[in-house]
Structures are given as C-alpha cells and as structure tokens.
Amino acid sequence: MRQLWETIDQIKQRHFDSSSLQFRLTVEIATLSVLSLGSVAIWTGWKMQQVLITSHTQTVEYIANRFPRDVELYSEMLPIKAGLQKTINSVAEPGLVIWVKSVDGKKILAESTDVKSSFTATDELMTIAEMPLKPQVYKVDSRYLIFYQSPVTIKGKPLGKVYMAQDITEDQYRLIAMLQGLALVCILINLMTIAAIALRIRRSLQPLQDMSQMAGAISAEDLSKAKLQLSDAPTEVKELAQTFNMMLSRLSDAWEQQRQFVSNVAHELRTPLTVVLGYLQSLLRRSTNLNDYQKEALETAASEAERTVRLLQDLLDLARADSGSMYYHLEPLMLNDLVAEVAGMAQKFSDRLIQLEAKENIEAIADRDRLKQVLINLINNAVKYSDSDQSIELIVDRIDQQAMIQICDRGVGIPLHDQSRIFERFYRVDEARARSTGGHGLGLAIAKTLVEGMGGSITVRSKLGEGSVFAIVLPTQRQKI
C-alpha cells in the first residue's frame, strides 16, 4: 500500500506540478478553449432568446396596432365598453391576456375573459405591465411572459391604454432545455479538448523528459555511447536533441583527453620519482656523517617522494579502471581466511588491536589482491582516525545471500553531509586533518572502484564522535554476463 501511495505521489508530482511547462501549457490552452467555447455558447443562447422575444413581440405588436381600428369599428355599432370587450374577444388567443385601462389608469374598461386564454390578468401582471417595459422575458410565478402596452385612440380622442401579456412558458422551457444541452455539449467538448491537449503536450515534451533522464543517469563511462534518438519530435526539439548529442560528444572527447593526460603524466612521473625515492632512502641508510638538519631534510624529502609515488600509483589505478583495462581475477575466496590474514598484517605494522568476528565460513567471488588492497586501505583509515587505545573490529557475515565485510572503528566519525561524498575523488572531509595523516582523497575512491569492479558495493554509516562502519558487500555466485 505504501508503494502504491508513493507511485501516486510521483505521478501527481510529474503531471500536476504547477511550475512545469506541461501543466502551464495545458492550463493556458484549456483556459482559452473554455473562454472561446463559453463565449460562443453564451452568444448563441443570447441570440436565441432575442429571436424568441422578437418573434412573439412582433405578433403582439401586430395585434396591438390593429386593436384601435377594431375598437373604432365595433364602437360604431355598440357602446364603447361593449366594443372594447368585443374587440378583445376577437383578437384574444390561447396564452394571450389583454386588458384596457382608462386614461387615468384607475379603471379597467375591459379585459379578456374568453376560456381560450390559459390564464387571467392578475394584480401582479397589471403592476408589471404599468412599469416601463423592456423587450425581455418576465417571469411571473412559474410562467414566462412578454408584456406590451399601447395607447388606444378613437376618433382622435385618447380612450386609455391596452396591455397585453403573451405566455411563452413552453417556448422558454424548450429554449432552456436547448441551452442546457448546448452547455453540456460545450462541457464535454472542453473536457475532451483538454484531455487531447494534455496528451499532445505530454507527447511533444516527452523528448525533453528523455533528455532530462539521460542527463541525470549518464556517467563519464557512458559519454561515448550516449546518444538521444528522436523520430517524431518537433523540429525545435530535434535541433535541441542534436545540440545535446554534440555536447555529449564534446564532453566524451574532453573526458578521454583528461583521462589520457592523467594516465600519461602519472606514468611518466612515477618512474623518475621512484628512482629519486630509492636514492634518498639509500642515502639515509648508508650516510653516517650527516648532521641532524641534513638527516631531517632527507627524511622529509623521502617521505614526500613516497607519498607522491603512492598518489601517482592511485591515479594510474583509477585511469585503468576508467578505461576498462583493469583486470580482475575473480575466483571463489574464503573470506574468513583472507580477512584474518589482512588483520594480522595490519596489527603487526600498526601495533593496534584488530578483532575478527565471523560466525561461519563465508565464501565470496572476488579478486584476492584487489580485495586485500581495499581492506588494507579501509583498516589504515580506521587506524588513522581513531585513538591508539581503541581497537578495530572486522566482521564477516552473510546478508541476503551475499557476503559482507564490515570495518568498524570508534574514531572521530564523519559528518552526515560528507558521507555521501567521501567516495568522490580528491574529496576530503577535513583538509588539515587529511594533510596531517598523509591522505590525498583517492583511497576511498579507489576502494569503491575496485569493489564495484568485482560486482560488489561499499557503503558507510558514521556518527560524529562515535566512529564509522564501512560495509563491503560481495556476490557469493558468479554473475551472468
């Protein structure tokens, strides 16, 4: 379950990162799409409403225009009030309510009473009709109405005003249903457009993600082989990928030149420095007439020459490992015996108590000489960075079908922020301390290179003031190639 939630969090972080180009492009284009379709839908709805209002208004206006003529015609044969009622009854239609008020607006002269009308004039309708009217739909209770008013004049004398209320409820409901359908269609289109846009943007940006992943995973050894291949990417992305490949090629050439330069310099300097070191050591052994100052000077020169020779040898080892020319003689080894041998050697030369703990005989696949070199390096570090009265503990154990060797000390420890970098070349936790102990920042880098070359891994756990534990994990079976 925890793994599932972590996967979901990674997906959210990748696809819903508000600062990512994919998210921004999707949101911006989706917003434009929503605004565009929304504007079209709103304009269409408004236009349909206007068409509905205009069509009914024209009908009511036509009735209102002929109303005074019909009243005048009927009034010649009947009293005015009876003529008004006769005219209303003749022009009334289902859904149309008509009433006529006097000039002062206080008296209703006539109103539609025909059963064909689906509703009658109420006080609320009359109140609305007397207000300044606009060409719009008015909602009264559950009905949608269009109002119209016009003066009534007979023989040049004002008789009053005629008011009309046209019921368009059914047409309005149909219009609302159409608008709701239009809104639903717009929403669906927007959702499909957003999904299509997001998918298209994701595919368009996939080459950039590939470049990011390659840049994050590529190592110095892979520079010459790394190449980004794009086929369906846009032209701009292809150009960027081509530039990226050219940069990788230049980096590969620069790395190869640097590696070759370091190898050549180390090889050319090691021989003369070894000769110089030999002469200095010979002088120290044979010369008996040297004063203290001369002897101290020769000892210092010999010590620095020896240190420089070791540095050049380490550089040569790293150069061979980088070029893939370092040879490993992998064979089954009984780790208990090998670790005991190295512990005895280290205890003899360092005069430090080194304890070995092993619960069973454990066999691993490794190169004897390379593994001894790694163990000696790590034990020397443990001796250098711990007090002389503290012992060094070597533990041989088995973990997850793999062999493990732990080198434990109770020394000064390594700060947490430095533990991830101590295996880098020339990296020193403390420059002054490294100089005083003779280190040059390559020992742990070489140890890591040799262990990984044998198919294993090396890690460190440490706490300031409590010591460090270096763990070497080696395979117990030959790896398939």
HELIX and SHEET records of a PDB file:
HELIX    1   1 ARG A    2  HIS A   15  1                                  14    
HELIX    2   2 LEU A   21  SER A   75  1                                  55    
HELIX    3   3 ILE A   80  VAL A   91  1                                  12    
HELIX    4   4 ASP A  123  ALA A  129  1                                   7    
HELIX    5   5 THR A  169  ALA A  217  1                                  49    
HELIX    6   6 ALA A  220  ASP A  222  5                                   3    
HELIX    7   7 THR A  235  ARG A  286  1                                  52    
HELIX    8   8 ASP A  292  SER A  323  1                                  32    
HELIX    9   9 LEU A  335  SER A  350  1                                  16    
HELIX   10  10 ARG A  368  LYS A  384  1                                  17    
HELIX   11  11 LEU A  416  GLN A  419  1                                   4    
HELIX   12  12 GLU A  431  THR A  437  1                                   7    
HELIX   13  13 GLY A  443  GLY A  453  1                                  11    
SHEET    1   A 5 ILE A 108  GLU A 111  0                                        
SHEET    2   A 5 LEU A  96  SER A 102 -1                                        
SHEET    3   A 5 LYS A 157  ASP A 167 -1                                        
SHEET    4   A 5 ARG A 143  ILE A 154 -1                                        
SHEET    5   A 5 TYR A 138  VAL A 140 -1                                        
SHEET    1   B 2 GLU A 331  MET A 334  0                                        
SHEET    2   B 2 GLU A 363  ALA A 366 -1                                        
SHEET    1   C 5 ILE A 354  ALA A 358  0                                        
SHEET    2   C 5 ILE A 392  ILE A 399  1                                        
SHEET    3   C 5 GLN A 402  CYS A 408 -1                                        
SHEET    4   C 5 GLY A 467  PRO A 475 -1                                        
SHEET    5   C 5 SER A 457  LYS A 463 -1                                        
END                                                                             
